[in-house]
Amino acid sequence: MTVEAEHTREGADSWHTYLSKLQGLADELTRQGLLARLVTPQGRIPTLHVVNPAATALAEEVYAGRSRDGQWWFWWSWAERIASGEDAAGAASRIRRVLAASS
């Protein structure tokens, strides 16, 4: 396999991993009562647009990505870690708490 073909395959694998991590998180967020929509802008990494349906002004963009040590994480839009990329349930719980409407 050429270097160029290997780079293309790695890019496709990485894109698939982004989508897979975010889709798993979207499924968990939906189970916890939030709305989640996968956004895949041309030329940019995918994000998850998350909304509290009880208070639609409470919304956030969530990313999946690797840290410098190679581990996958879910990230807030301000580049703070939410939870490990292997912990969609924990990430969803934290996002739900942050987007909770105060009574």
N, C-alpha and C positions, 0 to 999 in steps of 0.2 A: 504494500500500500504506500502511495506517495505521501509526502509530508502534507501536501495540500488536501488530499483525500482524508487523511487522518484528522486534520484541523476541521474540515467540514463535518466529519462524523462526530467529533467532540462537540461541535456547536449544536448539532442536531440532538445529541444526547443531553446536553445541558438545557436546551430549550424544552425537551420532553420532561426533564426533571423539574424545571420551574413550573410547568403546567401541572404536573402530577402533584407536587407539593401544595400548590395553591388550590387545586380542585379538591384535594383531601381536606384542606382547611375550610373551603367553602361548604362542603358537605357537613362538616362538624358545626360550623356557624349556623347553618340552616336548622340543624337539629336543636340548637340552643336558642332559636327564635329570632335570629338576625337575618337580614337579607345580604346576599353576597353575589357579586357579579364579576366574572373574570374579564379583565381588560387587556387586550393584546395589541398595543399600538405598534405600527410599522417602525422597525428600527430601534425599538426600546424593549426592555425586559417587561414581561407581563406583571400585572398587579391585580390585586383583589380589592374592589370597591365594596366596602362593608357599611351597611346602614342599619340603624335601630329603627324598625318600622313604627314604634310607638312615639318616636321623636326624630323625624327624618333629618333634622338639622345636625343630629349626632351621627357623623359619618367619618370614615377614615380610609386611606389607601394603605394596603398592607403588601409587603414584598416578601419573596423568598429569595435567599441568596446564601452564598458561602462566605464564611469569615476567612480571615487570613490562614487559619489552621486547616481549612478545607472542609469544615463541618457546615452543614446546612442549618439555617436559622430562619425564622419568620421575623420580619423587621417592621417597625413603624416607619412612617414616611419621614420622620426626623432622624432616621438611622440609628435608632435604639432597638436592641434585641427584644423580642416579645417572648419567644420560647424556641427550643430546639426544633429543627425541621422534622424530627421524628415524633414530636409531641403536639399533634394537631388539636387534641382535646384540651390540653393545657393552654395552648395559644388561644383557642376559641373562648375559653373561660376568661382569660385575661382581657381579651378584646371586648367581650360582653360586659365585663365590669367597667372598663373605661368608657364604653358607649352607653352605659346605663343612664336613664333619665332619673334625675333626683326628684323626689316627691316633696 
